[in-house]
Amino acid sequence: MSQHFGVPPAPRRTPLTAEEKVRGEAAFAPLVAEHLLAGGRFRITADTPEMVELFQNAARRVSDSLQRPVVSYANGRDIVITFGED
């Protein structure tokens, strides 16, 4: 037995389901829009390529909802979302 009694197992990452991705994008889009409108940019660290994709998709939703170009830059784990050129 590799697990000691009373020690919780290490958390494991599981991929998001398609439904969870859609809900995540929909939930984060208003937050991203709020930060963009208040300060012109939104910065976050994503720990997996899947999370980078989720925030890039949220940025697309924000662009559609604000009817303004919104761009996202991912550099490894850091993502910056800002307004693009009109």
TITOR-420610 format. One record per atom (N, C-alpha, C): atom name; residue number from 1; z negated, x, y negated. Coordinates in steps of 0.1 Angstrom, whole numbers, plus 5000, padded with zeros to 4 digits. Layout:
N
drenkol a:CA, k:NUM, up:Z, east:X, north:Y
...
//
This chain:
86
drenkol a:N, k:1, up:5000, east:5008, north:5012
drenkol a:CA, k:1, up:5000, east:5000, north:5000
drenkol a:C, k:1, up:5000, east:5009, north:4988
drenkol a:N, k:2, up:5010, east:5008, north:4979
drenkol a:CA, k:2, up:5011, east:5016, north:4968
drenkol a:C, k:2, up:5004, east:5010, north:4955
drenkol a:N, k:3, up:5000, east:4998, north:4956
drenkol a:CA, k:3, up:4994, east:4991, north:4945
drenkol a:C, k:3, up:4979, east:4991, north:4947
drenkol a:N, k:4, up:4971, east:4994, north:4937
drenkol a:CA, k:4, up:4956, east:4994, north:4938
drenkol a:C, k:4, up:4952, east:4980, north:4934
drenkol a:N, k:5, up:4941, east:4975, north:4941
drenkol a:CA, k:5, up:4936, east:4962, north:4938
drenkol a:C, k:5, up:4931, east:4961, north:4923
drenkol a:N, k:6, up:4935, east:4950, north:4917
drenkol a:CA, k:6, up:4931, east:4948, north:4903
drenkol a:C, k:6, up:4940, east:4955, north:4892
drenkol a:N, k:7, up:4950, east:4962, north:4897
drenkol a:CA, k:7, up:4960, east:4968, north:4888
drenkol a:C, k:7, up:4972, east:4960, north:4888
drenkol a:N, k:8, up:4976, east:4954, north:4876
drenkol a:CA, k:8, up:4988, east:4946, north:4876
drenkol a:C, k:8, up:5001, east:4954, north:4878
drenkol a:N, k:9, up:5011, east:4948, north:4884
drenkol a:CA, k:9, up:5023, east:4955, north:4886
drenkol a:C, k:9, up:5030, east:4959, north:4873
drenkol a:N, k:10, up:5038, east:4969, north:4873
drenkol a:CA, k:10, up:5045, east:4973, north:4861
drenkol a:C, k:10, up:5056, east:4962, north:4858
drenkol a:N, k:11, up:5058, east:4959, north:4846
drenkol a:CA, k:11, up:5068, east:4949, north:4842
drenkol a:C, k:11, up:5082, east:4954, north:4846
drenkol a:N, k:12, up:5090, east:4945, north:4850
drenkol a:CA, k:12, up:5104, east:4948, north:4853
drenkol a:C, k:12, up:5113, east:4940, north:4844
drenkol a:N, k:13, up:5123, east:4946, north:4840
drenkol a:CA, k:13, up:5133, east:4939, north:4831
drenkol a:C, k:13, up:5143, east:4932, north:4840
drenkol a:N, k:14, up:5145, east:4919, north:4836
drenkol a:CA, k:14, up:5155, east:4911, north:4843
drenkol a:C, k:14, up:5165, east:4907, north:4833
drenkol a:N, k:15, up:5178, east:4907, north:4837
drenkol a:CA, k:15, up:5188, east:4903, north:4827
drenkol a:C, k:15, up:5186, east:4888, north:4823
drenkol a:N, k:16, up:5190, east:4886, north:4810
drenkol a:CA, k:16, up:5190, east:4872, north:4805
drenkol a:C, k:16, up:5200, east:4864, north:4812
drenkol a:N, k:17, up:5197, east:4851, north:4814
drenkol a:CA, k:17, up:5207, east:4842, north:4819
drenkol a:C, k:17, up:5216, east:4838, north:4807
drenkol a:N, k:18, up:5227, east:4832, north:4810
drenkol a:CA, k:18, up:5237, east:4827, north:4800
drenkol a:C, k:18, up:5230, east:4818, north:4790
drenkol a:N, k:19, up:5221, east:4809, north:4795
drenkol a:CA, k:19, up:5214, east:4799, north:4787
drenkol a:C, k:19, up:5204, east:4807, north:4778
drenkol a:N, k:20, up:5197, east:4816, north:4783
drenkol a:CA, k:20, up:5188, east:4824, north:4775
drenkol a:C, k:20, up:5195, east:4832, north:4764
drenkol a:N, k:21, up:5207, east:4837, north:4767
drenkol a:CA, k:21, up:5214, east:4844, north:4756
drenkol a:C, k:21, up:5218, east:4835, north:4745
drenkol a:N, k:22, up:5223, east:4823, north:4748
drenkol a:CA, k:22, up:5227, east:4813, north:4738
drenkol a:C, k:22, up:5215, east:4809, north:4730
drenkol a:N, k:23, up:5204, east:4806, north:4737
drenkol a:CA, k:23, up:5191, east:4802, north:4730
drenkol a:C, k:23, up:5186, east:4814, north:4721
drenkol a:N, k:24, up:5187, east:4826, north:4726
drenkol a:CA, k:24, up:5182, east:4837, north:4718
drenkol a:C, k:24, up:5191, east:4839, north:4705
drenkol a:N, k:25, up:5204, east:4838, north:4707
drenkol a:CA, k:25, up:5213, east:4840, north:4695
drenkol a:C, k:25, up:5210, east:4829, north:4685
drenkol a:N, k:26, up:5208, east:4816, north:4690
drenkol a:CA, k:26, up:5205, east:4805, north:4681
drenkol a:C, k:26, up:5192, east:4807, north:4674
drenkol a:N, k:27, up:5182, east:4812, north:4681
drenkol a:CA, k:27, up:5169, east:4814, north:4675
drenkol a:C, k:27, up:5168, east:4825, north:4665
drenkol a:N, k:28, up:5175, east:4836, north:4668
drenkol a:CA, k:28, up:5175, east:4847, north:4659
drenkol a:C, k:28, up:5184, east:4846, north:4646
drenkol a:N, k:29, up:5194, east:4838, north:4647
drenkol a:CA, k:29, up:5204, east:4836, north:4636
drenkol a:C, k:29, up:5197, east:4832, north:4623
drenkol a:N, k:30, up:5188, east:4822, north:4623
drenkol a:CA, k:30, up:5182, east:4818, north:4611
drenkol a:C, k:30, up:5173, east:4829, north:4605
drenkol a:N, k:31, up:5166, east:4837, north:4613
drenkol a:CA, k:31, up:5158, east:4848, north:4609
drenkol a:C, k:31, up:5167, east:4859, north:4602
drenkol a:N, k:32, up:5178, east:4862, north:4609
drenkol a:CA, k:32, up:5187, east:4872, north:4603
drenkol a:C, k:32, up:5192, east:4867, north:4590
drenkol a:N, k:33, up:5197, east:4855, north:4589
drenkol a:CA, k:33, up:5202, east:4849, north:4577
drenkol a:C, k:33, up:5192, east:4850, north:4566
drenkol a:N, k:34, up:5179, east:4846, north:4569
drenkol a:CA, k:34, up:5168, east:4847, north:4559
drenkol a:C, k:34, up:5167, east:4861, north:4553
drenkol a:N, k:35, up:5166, east:4871, north:4562
drenkol a:CA, k:35, up:5165, east:4884, north:4557
drenkol a:C, k:35, up:5177, east:4889, north:4549
drenkol a:N, k:36, up:5189, east:4885, north:4553
drenkol a:CA, k:36, up:5201, east:4889, north:4546
drenkol a:C, k:36, up:5201, east:4883, north:4532
drenkol a:N, k:37, up:5198, east:4870, north:4531
drenkol a:CA, k:37, up:5198, east:4864, north:4518
drenkol a:C, k:37, up:5187, east:4869, north:4509
drenkol a:N, k:38, up:5175, east:4873, north:4515
drenkol a:CA, k:38, up:5164, east:4879, north:4507
drenkol a:C, k:38, up:5166, east:4893, north:4503
drenkol a:N, k:39, up:5171, east:4901, north:4512
drenkol a:CA, k:39, up:5172, east:4916, north:4509
drenkol a:C, k:39, up:5185, east:4922, north:4512
drenkol a:N, k:40, up:5195, east:4915, north:4517
drenkol a:CA, k:40, up:5208, east:4921, north:4518
drenkol a:C, k:40, up:5210, east:4928, north:4532
drenkol a:N, k:41, up:5200, east:4929, north:4540
drenkol a:CA, k:41, up:5202, east:4935, north:4553
drenkol a:C, k:41, up:5190, east:4932, north:4562
drenkol a:N, k:42, up:5193, east:4934, north:4575
drenkol a:CA, k:42, up:5184, east:4931, north:4586
drenkol a:C, k:42, up:5185, east:4943, north:4595
drenkol a:N, k:43, up:5173, east:4949, north:4598
drenkol a:CA, k:43, up:5173, east:4960, north:4607
drenkol a:C, k:43, up:5163, east:4957, north:4619
drenkol a:N, k:44, up:5168, east:4961, north:4631
drenkol a:CA, k:44, up:5160, east:4959, north:4642
drenkol a:C, k:44, up:5163, east:4970, north:4653
drenkol a:N, k:45, up:5153, east:4972, north:4662
drenkol a:CA, k:45, up:5155, east:4981, north:4673
drenkol a:C, k:45, up:5157, east:4973, north:4685
drenkol a:N, k:46, up:5167, east:4975, north:4693
drenkol a:CA, k:46, up:5169, east:4968, north:4706
drenkol a:C, k:46, up:5169, east:4979, north:4717
drenkol a:N, k:47, up:5162, east:4975, north:4727
drenkol a:CA, k:47, up:5159, east:4985, north:4738
drenkol a:C, k:47, up:5169, east:4985, north:4749
drenkol a:N, k:48, up:5178, east:4976, north:4749
drenkol a:CA, k:48, up:5189, east:4975, north:4759
drenkol a:C, k:48, up:5202, east:4971, north:4753
drenkol a:N, k:49, up:5213, east:4975, north:4760
drenkol a:CA, k:49, up:5226, east:4971, north:4755
drenkol a:C, k:49, up:5227, east:4956, north:4754
drenkol a:N, k:50, up:5220, east:4949, north:4763
drenkol a:CA, k:50, up:5221, east:4934, north:4763
drenkol a:C, k:50, up:5215, east:4929, north:4750
drenkol a:N, k:51, up:5204, east:4935, north:4745
drenkol a:CA, k:51, up:5198, east:4930, north:4733
drenkol a:C, k:51, up:5206, east:4934, north:4720
drenkol a:N, k:52, up:5213, east:4945, north:4721
drenkol a:CA, k:52, up:5223, east:4949, north:4710
drenkol a:C, k:52, up:5233, east:4938, north:4709
drenkol a:N, k:53, up:5239, east:4934, north:4721
drenkol a:CA, k:53, up:5249, east:4924, north:4721
drenkol a:C, k:53, up:5244, east:4911, north:4716
drenkol a:N, k:54, up:5231, east:4907, north:4719
drenkol a:CA, k:54, up:5225, east:4895, north:4715
drenkol a:C, k:54, up:5225, east:4894, north:4700
drenkol a:N, k:55, up:5220, east:4905, north:4693
drenkol a:CA, k:55, up:5219, east:4906, north:4679
drenkol a:C, k:55, up:5233, east:4906, north:4672
drenkol a:N, k:56, up:5242, east:4913, north:4678
drenkol a:CA, k:56, up:5256, east:4913, north:4673
drenkol a:C, k:56, up:5262, east:4898, north:4673
drenkol a:N, k:57, up:5259, east:4891, north:4684
drenkol a:CA, k:57, up:5263, east:4877, north:4684
drenkol a:C, k:57, up:5256, east:4869, north:4674
drenkol a:N, k:58, up:5243, east:4871, north:4672
drenkol a:CA, k:58, up:5235, east:4864, north:4662
drenkol a:C, k:58, up:5242, east:4867, north:4648
drenkol a:N, k:59, up:5246, east:4879, north:4646
drenkol a:CA, k:59, up:5252, east:4882, north:4633
drenkol a:C, k:59, up:5265, east:4874, north:4631
drenkol a:N, k:60, up:5273, east:4872, north:4642
drenkol a:CA, k:60, up:5285, east:4864, north:4641
drenkol a:C, k:60, up:5281, east:4850, north:4637
drenkol a:N, k:61, up:5271, east:4845, north:4643
drenkol a:CA, k:61, up:5266, east:4831, north:4640
drenkol a:C, k:61, up:5262, east:4830, north:4625
drenkol a:N, k:62, up:5256, east:4840, north:4620
drenkol a:CA, k:62, up:5252, east:4840, north:4606
drenkol a:C, k:62, up:5264, east:4840, north:4597
drenkol a:N, k:63, up:5274, east:4848, north:4601
drenkol a:CA, k:63, up:5286, east:4849, north:4593
drenkol a:C, k:63, up:5293, east:4835, north:4592
drenkol a:N, k:64, up:5293, east:4828, north:4604
drenkol a:CA, k:64, up:5299, east:4815, north:4604
drenkol a:C, k:64, up:5291, east:4805, north:4596
drenkol a:N, k:65, up:5278, east:4805, north:4597
drenkol a:CA, k:65, up:5269, east:4796, north:4590
drenkol a:C, k:65, up:5269, east:4798, north:4575
drenkol a:N, k:66, up:5269, east:4810, north:4571
drenkol a:CA, k:66, up:5269, east:4813, north:4556
drenkol a:C, k:66, up:5283, east:4814, north:4550
drenkol a:N, k:67, up:5293, east:4814, north:4559
drenkol a:CA, k:67, up:5307, east:4815, north:4555
drenkol a:C, k:67, up:5309, east:4827, north:4546
drenkol a:N, k:68, up:5303, east:4838, north:4551
drenkol a:CA, k:68, up:5305, east:4851, north:4544
drenkol a:C, k:68, up:5306, east:4861, north:4555
drenkol a:N, k:69, up:5314, east:4872, north:4552
drenkol a:CA, k:69, up:5315, east:4883, north:4562
drenkol a:C, k:69, up:5301, east:4889, north:4565
drenkol a:N, k:70, up:5297, east:4890, north:4577
drenkol a:CA, k:70, up:5285, east:4897, north:4581
drenkol a:C, k:70, up:5289, east:4908, north:4591
drenkol a:N, k:71, up:5285, east:4920, north:4589
drenkol a:CA, k:71, up:5288, east:4931, north:4599
drenkol a:C, k:71, up:5275, east:4936, north:4605
drenkol a:N, k:72, up:5277, east:4941, north:4617
drenkol a:CA, k:72, up:5265, east:4947, north:4624
drenkol a:C, k:72, up:5269, east:4961, north:4628
drenkol a:N, k:73, up:5260, east:4971, north:4626
drenkol a:CA, k:73, up:5262, east:4984, north:4631
drenkol a:C, k:73, up:5251, east:4988, north:4641
drenkol a:N, k:74, up:5256, east:4992, north:4652
drenkol a:CA, k:74, up:5246, east:4996, north:4663
drenkol a:C, k:74, up:5248, east:5011, north:4665
drenkol a:N, k:75, up:5237, east:5018, north:4664
drenkol a:CA, k:75, up:5236, east:5033, north:4666
drenkol a:C, k:75, up:5226, east:5035, north:4676
drenkol a:N, k:76, up:5230, east:5035, north:4689
drenkol a:CA, k:76, up:5219, east:5037, north:4699
drenkol a:C, k:76, up:5211, east:5025, north:4700
drenkol a:N, k:77, up:5198, east:5026, north:4697
drenkol a:CA, k:77, up:5189, east:5015, north:4697
drenkol a:C, k:77, up:5187, east:5007, north:4684
drenkol a:N, k:78, up:5192, east:5013, north:4673
drenkol a:CA, k:78, up:5190, east:5007, north:4660
drenkol a:C, k:78, up:5202, east:4999, north:4657
drenkol a:N, k:79, up:5199, east:4987, north:4651
drenkol a:CA, k:79, up:5210, east:4978, north:4647
drenkol a:C, k:79, up:5207, east:4974, north:4632
drenkol a:N, k:80, up:5217, east:4975, north:4624
drenkol a:CA, k:80, up:5216, east:4971, north:4610
drenkol a:C, k:80, up:5227, east:4960, north:4608
drenkol a:N, k:81, up:5223, east:4949, north:4603
drenkol a:CA, k:81, up:5231, east:4938, north:4600
drenkol a:C, k:81, up:5231, east:4936, north:4585
drenkol a:N, k:82, up:5243, east:4935, north:4579
drenkol a:CA, k:82, up:5244, east:4934, north:4565
drenkol a:C, k:82, up:5257, east:4926, north:4561
drenkol a:N, k:83, up:5258, east:4922, north:4548
drenkol a:CA, k:83, up:5270, east:4915, north:4544
drenkol a:C, k:83, up:5282, east:4925, north:4544
drenkol a:N, k:84, up:5293, east:4920, north:4548
drenkol a:CA, k:84, up:5305, east:4928, north:4547
drenkol a:C, k:84, up:5313, east:4926, north:4534
drenkol a:N, k:85, up:5324, east:4933, north:4533
drenkol a:CA, k:85, up:5332, east:4931, north:4521
drenkol a:C, k:85, up:5339, east:4917, north:4521
drenkol a:N, k:86, up:5339, east:4911, north:4510
drenkol a:CA, k:86, up:5346, east:4898, north:4509
drenkol a:C, k:86, up:5361, east:4899, north:4510
//
